Amino acid sequence: MLLAAVSTRTVRAEPGRRKANRTRSTFQLVCVLVCAGLRAFRVTTRCNLTTLKEKQVKEIQGLTTNLLLPIIYLLTFCIGLPANLLALWILVFRTKRRPSTALLINLTVIDCLLFLVLPFRIVYHFRGNHWELGEPLCRIVMAMLYGNMYSSVWSLAFVAVDRYVAVVHPFGAKRLRSRRWSLGLTAAVWMVMPAAMLPLLLSRQTYPLDDPNITTCHDALPESVQENYFLPYFATLFTTCFLLPFIVVMFCHGAVLRTLLAEGRKYCHAIEVTLLMILMFVAFLLPCNILLILTYSDSWPDGEDLYVHYMTSLAFSTFNSCFHPFVFYFVSRDCRERTRNALCCIPDMEDKPSSRGTHTSSSAGQRSKVTLLTMTSLQGTPDPAARGQHDDMTVS
């Protein structure tokens, strides 16, 4: 808090000479400034009016925050929620239970929970960044937004670890990739979520402004709260929930790529899918988190000037969850056929005992390419029965 005081000194001049006559100093309180800190807009109290800087008033009332952001969230919600619900239905009721299936179900559930809070952000931004639903709901929405987003990041990291083990270390995969393995990784994700949500649930998020006459939700906070509470929180969140899983994802997918490239052209589709996973992770999640840490960094002179860019990148980052079903599931021809059969109420061919052996032997190689393969097929085992046996180890 900065206290600006103006000292007015009265100087009395007499004819023929200048004589300084010190009088009692009077202090006039002009304004009290309260900075909202490094990440959010700076709240400024001028003569008992709570407002923002002139530039920030224009930004919070501009087209970017009032039109572009809600449109991005709306597109994500309309595409992502139906796609993830369909994928969840297929994974639960139409897919054979494998260790990777539990991880993908967990990822899909977390993405669906993220989409459920987007309508609140859509209405908030469409109404000029004005929150009318009360402090408790604001805390819940922001906690679920960040908690589910970073839980999704760890889910992606664990899916990458699972595929790394299946592809790069095939002989240990049969023993390691068990039901206990998948349940342990899933439990770890659900331990990350409440840890990421708790600080937001325990702190005040809404602050009313006089100019403009709105109540913000998480977008304008006192500087003392920012420096003592949210700065350590977001720095820890960046390190443990983005930087660490980012390293894990890059290492695992890099090792998978090296293994696939060593096998040549026959796994071009699996290589393309792996590259797409890396591209999505970098394109949607990296800018958001880099801007987050820059706005909190003391080395950046005007961190709050980056806040609109950060909010835009945060909105774009939700597209990552939107495209998960298409990259992890619907990209597979076998899975697309299973989806069409489910929608048309046609039983899957592999559910019929009479056709299971033929179906497995004819499609196992193709399915393994799409699903980042079993190492038996990767090493070119010619025995169809062996391929069918090891197809249970594929990463769906």
C-alpha positions, 0 to 999 in steps of 0.5 A: 500500500502506497500512501501519497501525501502532499506537504504544502508549505506556506512561504511568506515574502516581505518587500526588499528581502526574502525571508523564509518563514516556516509554518506548520506543515499541513498534510493533505491526503490525496489518495490511497493506492492499493495494488492488486498485484502481479498477476491480476489487474491492479485495483486502485482506490482513488478518493474512496472509489475502487477502480483500475488503471485507465488502460486496464479499465479499457481492457476489462471492458474490451472485446477480448475479454467480453467477446473473444474469451467467452466465444473460445470457452463456448466452442470448447464446451460445445465440442469437448463435452459431447465428444468426451461423454461419448468417449467415456461411454465407449470406454466404460461400456464398449471397450475391453478393460486393459491397464491403459483403459482405466487411465483414459477413463480417468482422463476423460472424467477429469476433462468432463469436470473441467467442461462443467465449469465453463458455462459460468466463465462464459456468462461471467465474460459475456456480462462484462466480467461481472460476477453475480453468483456469490463468493462461494461459487466463484471459489468453486469455479476457479478451483475446479478450473485450475484443479481439473486443468492441472490434473489433466496435465498429470493424467497426460503424463501418466498415459505417456509413462504407460505407453513408454513402458508398453513400447520401449520396455515390452518384456517388463510391461506384462508384469508391470502394467497391471490393474494395481499399476493403473489404479495407483496412477489414477489415485495419484491424479486424484491426490493432485486435484484437491491439492491444486484446488485447496488454496483457491477454495480458502481465499477470497476471489471476488472484489467489487469495483466502483469504476467500472461498476462490476464485481470481478471473480479472481481477476483483481486481488489485493497486492498483499494477498498476491505476494504472500499467498498466490505468488507461492501458490502459482509458482508451486503449481507451475513447477509441480503440475506443469514443468515436472509432467512436461519433462515426463511427457517429452521424455516418454514420447521422445523415447516412443518416437525413437523406438517407432522410427527405428522400425521404419515406415510400417508404423508411420500412423503411430508416429504421426499420432505421437507427434500430434500428442506432443504438438498439442501439449506444447501448443495448448499448454506451454504458452499459458503456463509461460505467461502465468510465471511471467506475470508473477515474476518480479523481473517482469516490470509490468506483469499486470500488462500481460494479464489479458494475454494470459487469460486468452492463452488460458482459454485456448488451453481448454482446447487441449481437453477438447481434442483428447477424445479425437487423438487418444480414441477416435483416431483409431479405425477400430475405435471408430467402428466400435463407436458406430456400432454402439450408436447403431446398437450393433454388437461388436464383432469381437464380443462374439466367440465364433469370430474373435480369433479371426478378428483378432488375427486379422486386425491386431497388427493394424490396431497395434499401429493405431494404439501405439502397438504391442512390442510383439507386433513392433518386433514383427512376430509373425505368429497371429496367435501371439499377436492376439495374445499380446494385443491385450497389452496395447495402449488403447 
